[in-house]
């Protein structure tokens, strides 16, 4: 059965580009953000009632233009957990090349307890230079758009091909920090105590002599009540014990966002994580093949689409023309001024519908048309998970709920038949 995740950024709404300009910086508009936050409550409750597998938000910062105002996903997740009973809550995801991994491990473990296992965790590498370079400066992180995506003729959120390739040095540094931080998170989740010495982190610090002035260790208290091996015979702290351990054993499900990097798909296969493809079907098929080849090399069973996820942006209307109008009303602004701009090309407003269809991540039309389009895709790549993005609150909550209900009732059952 297909597991559907609703992902919302949110987008702070404006009636037009002129209004977005008049209210600049709309990302800091108190009234618009409060309205958006209040409406989010109803959307999450609707997702719970409609039987979705999960609901998610993002981690992005400094969005003065108002397109991706999602700086604190864990806070929202905790609130959503309190107002729902069945749907899983999570984020897609923490940008680990800029994060403190111990704090991420702690925060997600607490969320796992608050939900009694009704959560998931997402990780991402960081492609937006304006904030990734600022928040990641002490780690040496720079934003990256994967250079290797070009070898797949990658089509993703920002256009076709994958815009200007990232710089190889930045990409390699970003990946090393990203993978090191996730290694620390996993140690923190699964080990009673651990030590770590890497490129970006020493735990404890300093690693070679340990923490030599922790009074509870010197008085023998940590040695009696702490984790085995946490202190040495001299009373120095040589390992740390991150609390609490997650509610789930060994930890919640982990997703990793990828927009065209075969290395990310292969990494997920080795780690048992779920790759999330922000791509057209053509590129997703290439990434899935890389994932499955790596999975086979580990000796595990390979089944098409298993433990993999793909992103789609559906617009369902009573007529095809109504669906096209929905794209123009709710996605044209963000597509032209964010996605296309990130891909370093311009899209005239009159060409938006044509551009989103060419992009491959949008699917639009009547429920029958959307069902046929997605069934055709699922026959080639039956992903276990589907992440649906709506550009709420540019798309009003009532329209989002109507679209979501139509998808769950009229499209999903046909995909369930093709999904293990």
Buried (B, 14 or more C-beta within 10 A) or exposed (E): EBBBBBBBBBBBBBEEEEEBEEBBEBBBBEEBBEBBBEBBEBBBBBBBBBEBBBBBBBBBBBBEBBBBBBBEBBEBBBBBBEEBEEBBBBBBBBBBBBBBBBBBBBBBBBBBBBBEBBBBBBBBBBBBBEBBBEBBEEBBBBBBBBBBBBEBBBBBBBBBBBBBBBBEEBBEBBBBBBBBBBBBBBBBBBBEBBBBEBEBBEBBEEBEEBBBEBEBBBEEEBBEEBBEBBBBEEBBBBBBBBEEBBBBEEBBBBBBBBBBBBBBBBBBBEBEBBBBBBBBBBBBBBBBBBBBBBBEEEEEEEEBBBBBBBBBBBBBBEEEEBBBBBBBBBBBBBBBBBBBBBBEBEBEEEEBBEBBBEBBBBBBBBBEBBBBBBBEBBEBBBBBBBBBBBBBBBBBBEBBBBBBBBBBEBBBEBBEEBBE
